[in-house]
Amino acid sequence: MQFVSRREVKQNNAEIAFLQDKDGGAIELTYWRDKKELKEGDNFDHIAFEVSDIDSTIQDLRGHGVTITMEPFSLQGSSSKIAFIKDPDGNWLELIESHK
């Protein structure tokens, strides 16, 4: 994997970095500066999936009874839209709208 970019997430006092493989697969790493305890909703340790239209994906998932934990939004300074849902076991999953 190759380093692609990194940026500050000021509202969470964190920094994120992105790595990508030669086939386009990516990993996002998060560094939390002040976290001493993690609790549900911290959006730590989760898997993210890229979707082409986050709003229609959320509506479809809602229609199937999926718990939407955070409606689509953009972090300050980002053009990407993200949302969070829960899987049947209660794990948080992130959805990221692609810009392809």
Protein Blocks (a to p, Z undefined) as FASTA:
>chain_A
ZZfbdcddfknopaddddddfkopacdddddfklmbdcehklpaiaddddfblmlmmmmm
mmnopacfbdcdddehiabdcdddddfkopacdddddfZZ
